[in-house]
């Protein structure tokens, strides 16, 4: 297992990973396959990810198992959806996506450790995230890493309202 910082040549890989993981996790919430496909095609475009890789406030790490892309983590310096601290002390764990066939491989733990290391290196004291209320596996994973629920929000995706738990954890700087 290895991780590395993706570059523009990895945009297609990241888009494919994101599309597959999102589809596996959220298909049941969309009213039709077309609505899901429409959302995935709009959000996980390789060109958009390629541009995002250039943004200084966004950080990615790509996890590979035996050279095969297995998942990624995306951290963003963004404003929290709930009052957690000032913007200079927080960082969002925007995505931690691992293909289901790699669940249990340790890649998610390695990506999380790197993400928290990134947050510490950026002198952030709070990491926050949103996790779908209907994803108990992810919730348990985040709790195991010291995150606790601090509230909830509803996020509409392509007209579908998703009720998410907002979780956060303090870091030691």
N, C-alpha and C positions, 0 to 999 in steps of 0.2 A: 504494500500500500504506500502510495506517495501523494503528496499534494504539491501544487505549484500555483504561482500567480498566472492567471490566464492573460493572453495578449489578444490583439485583434483577430489573429488567425483562429482563435478558439471561440469566436462569437457564434458560429454555426453549431458547435458542440454544446455550448451553454444553452442556446435556444432550443435545441433538440431535447436536452436533459430537462429543461424547465417545462417544455410542452408535455413531455411524457409523465413527469411527476405530477404536474398540475392535473392532467387528465385522469390519472390513476386516483388522485385524492379527491377531486371535486366533481367528477362527472355526474354523480347522483344529485347534485344540487341544482343543476341546470335543467330547464324545462324541456330541452331537446338537444340532440347531438349537434345540430346546426348552431344553436346558441353557444354551446361549449366551444365548438370549432371556431366560431367567429371571435370569441374572446381570446382564445389561445393564439390565433393568427394575428390579432391586433396587438397583443401585449408582448409575445415572445418572438419578435422579428430579429433575425441576426443583425441587421443593420442598426437597429435601435440598441441592441446589446453592445455592438462594436463601439457606438458613440458613447454609451454609458461607461465603458472601460476607460475612456479618456477623462472622465470627470474626477477631479481630485477628492471630492467628498464621498466617493463610492469606492469600496474595496471588495475584491472577489478572491476566493481561493477555490481551485478545482481539485477534487479528489479523484484519484485513479487507483484501480485495483488491477495489478498485472497489466498496466498500460491501458486499461479500459476505463473510460470516463464513468464514474459511479455517482457523483453528486457534486454539489458546490455550496458555498456559503457566500452571501452578499451582505455587507455591512454598509450602512449609510449614515452620514452625519445629517440628521433630519430632525425636525421639530416633533417632539412626542405628541401623541394624540390625547394624552391625559397629562395633568401637571405632575412632573416627576423630578424636576430640577431645571436649571437653566440650560439652554441649548448647548452651551460650551461644555457641559458635563455629561451629556447623554449621547448615545449612539444607538441606532436601530439595527437590530439583527433582522434585516429585511426578508431574507430567504435562507433557509437551510433545506435544500432539496436533495434527497437521495433516492435513487431508483429502488423500487421495492425488492428487486432481486438481490440488492446489496444490503438490505436491512440486516442488522446483526453482525455485519462484517467489521465494525469498528470505524468505518469511514466517517460516520456522523460525529463520533466522539473526537476524532482527529480534527475535523473541520471546526467543530465548536471550540476546541482548545486553541486553534489558530485564530479564530474570530475574537475570542476573549483576549488573546495576546495582542491582537491588533488594537482592540479598544484600550488596553492598558498602555500600549506604546503611543496612542493618541491622547493620553492623559484624561481619558474619559472615566467617570466614576459610576455611571449607571448604563447598563445595557437593557434595552426594552424591545419587545416584539409583540406581534399579534399572532394568535393561533386560533384556527377555526374551532368553534365549540364542539363540532362533531369529529374532532381528530384527537381521541384520547391517547393514542400512541405518542403523538408529538407532545402533548401536554405532559405526559409522564416523563418523557425524555428531558424536557426543559426543567421540570421540577427536580429531576435527578442532578441537573447542573446548577441548582440553586436559585432558579427563577420562581417567583410567586406571583399569583394573580393579584393585580391592583385595580382592575376594573374591566369594563367591556365596552365595545363599540360595534356599530353596524356599518359595514363597508359594502356599498353596492358595486358589483362587478357585472358589467354588461346587463344591467337591469335586475340582477339577482342579489337580494340582500343577504350578506354573510354576517352572522353574529360571531364576533371574535372576542376572545379573552385577551386582555392586555396584560402581559407579564413583564416583570423586571427583576433585575438583580444588581446588587452593588458589587463594585470591583475594588480590589486593594491596589492602590497606586503607590 
